[in-house]
């Protein structure tokens, strides 16, 4: 194996590992899950929303390595099933709990920015600035401020 083949092999390996890393990043970043919650929401943006299904697995609980209890919902009925090597056993059938009623939205607390008192608007004088430094400082006619105030540059319209 010469150096060129080794370089091609390492390049292909880095591309594959980069693709795996990028896929892992996308799954974590966009919360893509197999149960349809994350991936289903993501696919709905592209118009591939799953149709409304009547049957839904609400919860699954492993009892031991062989058996598990599954809570299924069909329309307005919930079924508790025991699934094991001996088969499926219906444990209970009941009406599904009603969906919680939507209430009026809560009034949110004022944000931090809205609690800050508004500063008064500052109007800049054009022309002579009133004398903030009285003559007791030996400055007359606002000379102290005139040194620091930048006068706007006027550009002629051509």
MARTI-957866 format. One record per residue (C-alpha): residue number from 1; x, y, z. Coordinates in steps of 0.02 Angstrom, whole numbers, plus 50000, padded with zeros to 5 digits. Layout:
<sites>
<site><i>NUM</i><u>X</u><v>Y</v><w>Z</w></site>
...
</sites>
This chain:
<sites>
<site><i>1</i><u>50000</u><v>50000</v><w>50000</w></site>
<site><i>2</i><u>50081</u><v>50160</v><w>49944</w></site>
<site><i>3</i><u>50059</u><v>50332</v><w>50022</w></site>
<site><i>4</i><u>49925</u><v>50386</v><w>49897</w></site>
<site><i>5</i><u>49811</u><v>50238</v><w>49940</w></site>
<site><i>6</i><u>49838</u><v>50268</v><w>50126</w></site>
<site><i>7</i><u>49792</u><v>50451</v><w>50105</w></site>
<site><i>8</i><u>49633</u><v>50404</v><w>50008</w></site>
<site><i>9</i><u>49584</u><v>50279</v><w>50143</w></site>
<site><i>10</i><u>49609</u><v>50403</v><w>50284</w></site>
<site><i>11</i><u>49514</u><v>50536</v><w>50186</w></site>
<site><i>12</i><u>49366</u><v>50419</v><w>50159</w></site>
<site><i>13</i><u>49369</u><v>50373</v><w>50343</w></site>
<site><i>14</i><u>49368</u><v>50556</v><w>50394</w></site>
<site><i>15</i><u>49220</u><v>50591</v><w>50277</w></site>
<site><i>16</i><u>49119</u><v>50447</v><w>50351</w></site>
<site><i>17</i><u>49160</u><v>50498</v><w>50530</w></site>
<site><i>18</i><u>49117</u><v>50678</v><w>50489</w></site>
<site><i>19</i><u>48948</u><v>50624</v><w>50418</w></site>
<site><i>20</i><u>48913</u><v>50523</v><w>50575</w></site>
<site><i>21</i><u>48963</u><v>50669</v><w>50685</w></site>
<site><i>22</i><u>48853</u><v>50788</v><w>50583</w></site>
<site><i>23</i><u>48705</u><v>50670</v><w>50597</w></site>
<site><i>24</i><u>48728</u><v>50657</v><w>50786</w></site>
<site><i>25</i><u>48737</u><v>50846</v><w>50798</w></site>
<site><i>26</i><u>48575</u><v>50864</v><w>50697</w></site>
<site><i>27</i><u>48484</u><v>50737</v><w>50807</w></site>
<site><i>28</i><u>48536</u><v>50827</v><w>50965</w></site>
<site><i>29</i><u>48512</u><v>51003</v><w>50897</w></site>
<site><i>30</i><u>48338</u><v>50977</v><w>50823</w></site>
<site><i>31</i><u>48277</u><v>50849</v><w>50952</w></site>
<site><i>32</i><u>48244</u><v>50717</v><w>50819</w></site>
<site><i>33</i><u>48172</u><v>50563</v><w>50903</w></site>
<site><i>34</i><u>48099</u><v>50403</v><w>50834</w></site>
<site><i>35</i><u>47935</u><v>50417</v><w>50932</w></site>
<site><i>36</i><u>47874</u><v>50551</v><w>50812</w></site>
<site><i>37</i><u>47872</u><v>50694</v><w>50935</w></site>
<site><i>38</i><u>48032</u><v>50776</v><w>50879</w></site>
<site><i>39</i><u>48045</u><v>50704</v><w>50704</w></site>
<site><i>40</i><u>47859</u><v>50724</v><w>50671</w></site>
<site><i>41</i><u>47864</u><v>50908</v><w>50717</w></site>
<site><i>42</i><u>48016</u><v>50932</v><w>50608</w></site>
<site><i>43</i><u>47936</u><v>50844</v><w>50459</w></site>
<site><i>44</i><u>47774</u><v>50943</v><w>50478</w></site>
<site><i>45</i><u>47871</u><v>51095</v><w>50423</w></site>
<site><i>46</i><u>47899</u><v>51011</v><w>50255</w></site>
<site><i>47</i><u>47717</u><v>50957</v><w>50234</w></site>
<site><i>48</i><u>47744</u><v>50773</v><w>50276</w></site>
<site><i>49</i><u>47635</u><v>50774</v><w>50430</w></site>
<site><i>50</i><u>47571</u><v>50604</v><w>50482</w></site>
<site><i>51</i><u>47382</u><v>50585</v><w>50471</w></site>
<site><i>52</i><u>47282</u><v>50582</v><w>50632</w></site>
<site><i>53</i><u>47292</u><v>50406</v><w>50698</w></site>
<site><i>54</i><u>47160</u><v>50324</v><w>50806</w></site>
<site><i>55</i><u>47280</u><v>50205</v><w>50895</w></site>
<site><i>56</i><u>47420</u><v>50271</v><w>51003</w></site>
<site><i>57</i><u>47544</u><v>50192</v><w>51124</w></site>
<site><i>58</i><u>47532</u><v>50304</v><w>51276</w></site>
<site><i>59</i><u>47661</u><v>50218</v><w>51386</w></site>
<site><i>60</i><u>47763</u><v>50059</v><w>51398</w></site>
<site><i>61</i><u>47837</u><v>49991</v><w>51559</w></site>
<site><i>62</i><u>47957</u><v>49842</v><w>51566</w></site>
<site><i>63</i><u>47910</u><v>49724</v><w>51708</w></site>
<site><i>64</i><u>48057</u><v>49607</v><w>51681</w></site>
<site><i>65</i><u>48162</u><v>49549</v><w>51533</w></site>
<site><i>66</i><u>48017</u><v>49451</v><w>51458</w></site>
<site><i>67</i><u>47859</u><v>49547</v><w>51504</w></site>
<site><i>68</i><u>47801</u><v>49725</v><w>51488</w></site>
<site><i>69</i><u>47640</u><v>49823</v><w>51518</w></site>
<site><i>70</i><u>47579</u><v>49935</v><w>51378</w></site>
<site><i>71</i><u>47447</u><v>50071</v><w>51390</w></site>
<site><i>72</i><u>47359</u><v>50093</v><w>51223</w></site>
<site><i>73</i><u>47232</u><v>50227</v><w>51177</w></site>
<site><i>74</i><u>47103</u><v>50204</v><w>51040</w></site>
<site><i>75</i><u>46981</u><v>50348</v><w>51015</w></site>
<site><i>76</i><u>46917</u><v>50379</v><w>51193</w></site>
<site><i>77</i><u>46963</u><v>50210</v><w>51268</w></site>
<site><i>78</i><u>47124</u><v>50156</v><w>51353</w></site>
<site><i>79</i><u>47182</u><v>49975</v><w>51361</w></site>
<site><i>80</i><u>47311</u><v>49904</v><w>51481</w></site>
<site><i>81</i><u>47398</u><v>49754</v><w>51403</w></site>
<site><i>82</i><u>47525</u><v>49631</v><w>51473</w></site>
<site><i>83</i><u>47640</u><v>49573</v><w>51334</w></site>
<site><i>84</i><u>47750</u><v>49422</v><w>51366</w></site>
<site><i>85</i><u>47810</u><v>49258</v><w>51290</w></site>
<site><i>86</i><u>47645</u><v>49176</v><w>51335</w></site>
<site><i>87</i><u>47548</u><v>49304</v><w>51232</w></site>
<site><i>88</i><u>47450</u><v>49464</v><w>51257</w></site>
<site><i>89</i><u>47332</u><v>49482</v><w>51406</w></site>
<site><i>90</i><u>47208</u><v>49627</v><w>51422</w></site>
<site><i>91</i><u>47222</u><v>49689</v><w>51602</w></site>
<site><i>92</i><u>47100</u><v>49834</v><w>51601</w></site>
<site><i>93</i><u>46990</u><v>49938</v><w>51487</w></site>
<site><i>94</i><u>46935</u><v>50113</v><w>51536</w></site>
<site><i>95</i><u>46880</u><v>50279</v><w>51464</w></site>
<site><i>96</i><u>47025</u><v>50393</v><w>51424</w></site>
<site><i>97</i><u>47039</u><v>50545</v><w>51537</w></site>
<site><i>98</i><u>46969</u><v>50703</v><w>51462</w></site>
<site><i>99</i><u>47093</u><v>50826</v><w>51393</w></site>
<site><i>100</i><u>47122</u><v>50972</v><w>51511</w></site>
<site><i>101</i><u>47018</u><v>51123</v><w>51468</w></site>
<site><i>102</i><u>47116</u><v>51270</v><w>51402</w></site>
<site><i>103</i><u>47108</u><v>51418</v><w>51517</w></site>
<site><i>104</i><u>47143</u><v>51598</v><w>51483</w></site>
<site><i>105</i><u>47328</u><v>51634</v><w>51469</w></site>
<site><i>106</i><u>47412</u><v>51692</v><w>51627</w></site>
<site><i>107</i><u>47462</u><v>51872</v><w>51639</w></site>
<site><i>108</i><u>47649</u><v>51875</v><w>51626</w></site>
<site><i>109</i><u>47758</u><v>51973</v><w>51743</w></site>
<site><i>110</i><u>47832</u><v>52131</v><w>51677</w></site>
<site><i>111</i><u>47999</u><v>52101</v><w>51597</w></site>
<site><i>112</i><u>48155</u><v>52178</v><w>51668</w></site>
<site><i>113</i><u>48169</u><v>52300</v><w>51524</w></site>
<site><i>114</i><u>47992</u><v>52364</v><w>51549</w></site>
<site><i>115</i><u>48028</u><v>52402</v><w>51732</w></site>
<site><i>116</i><u>48172</u><v>52518</v><w>51691</w></site>
<site><i>117</i><u>48112</u><v>52698</v><w>51696</w></site>
<site><i>118</i><u>48120</u><v>52780</v><w>51527</w></site>
<site><i>119</i><u>48252</u><v>52912</v><w>51508</w></site>
<site><i>120</i><u>48192</u><v>53081</v><w>51447</w></site>
<site><i>121</i><u>48231</u><v>53122</v><w>51269</w></site>
<site><i>122</i><u>48380</u><v>53235</v><w>51250</w></site>
<site><i>123</i><u>48365</u><v>53380</v><w>51131</w></site>
<site><i>124</i><u>48527</u><v>53452</v><w>51069</w></site>
<site><i>125</i><u>48536</u><v>53638</v><w>51047</w></site>
<site><i>126</i><u>48588</u><v>53704</v><w>50880</w></site>
<site><i>127</i><u>48683</u><v>53864</v><w>50891</w></site>
<site><i>128</i><u>48745</u><v>53942</v><w>51052</w></site>
<site><i>129</i><u>48751</u><v>53830</v><w>51204</w></site>
<site><i>130</i><u>48694</u><v>53911</v><w>51365</w></site>
<site><i>131</i><u>48833</u><v>53944</v><w>51487</w></site>
<site><i>132</i><u>48835</u><v>53799</v><w>51612</w></site>
<site><i>133</i><u>48995</u><v>53863</v><w>51690</w></site>
<site><i>134</i><u>48964</u><v>54027</v><w>51777</w></site>
<site><i>135</i><u>49091</u><v>54163</v><w>51770</w></site>
<site><i>136</i><u>49157</u><v>54111</v><w>51941</w></site>
<site><i>137</i><u>49257</u><v>53978</v><w>51850</w></site>
<site><i>138</i><u>49332</u><v>54107</v><w>51737</w></site>
<site><i>139</i><u>49246</u><v>54039</v><w>51582</w></site>
<site><i>140</i><u>49126</u><v>54144</v><w>51484</w></site>
<site><i>141</i><u>48998</u><v>54106</v><w>51352</w></site>
<site><i>142</i><u>49004</u><v>53917</v><w>51371</w></site>
<site><i>143</i><u>49186</u><v>53912</v><w>51319</w></site>
<site><i>144</i><u>49214</u><v>53754</v><w>51420</w></site>
<site><i>145</i><u>49081</u><v>53658</v><w>51327</w></site>
<site><i>146</i><u>49122</u><v>53729</v><w>51157</w></site>
<site><i>147</i><u>49290</u><v>53645</v><w>51166</w></site>
<site><i>148</i><u>49207</u><v>53473</v><w>51180</w></site>
<site><i>149</i><u>49053</u><v>53490</v><w>51070</w></site>
<site><i>150</i><u>49077</u><v>53426</v><w>50895</w></site>
<site><i>151</i><u>48990</u><v>53534</v><w>50768</w></site>
<site><i>152</i><u>48899</u><v>53443</v><w>50629</w></site>
<site><i>153</i><u>48985</u><v>53445</v><w>50463</w></site>
<site><i>154</i><u>48878</u><v>53514</v><w>50325</w></site>
<site><i>155</i><u>48907</u><v>53440</v><w>50155</w></site>
<site><i>156</i><u>48839</u><v>53533</v><w>50005</w></site>
<site><i>157</i><u>48713</u><v>53443</v><w>49897</w></site>
<site><i>158</i><u>48784</u><v>53419</v><w>49725</w></site>
</sites>
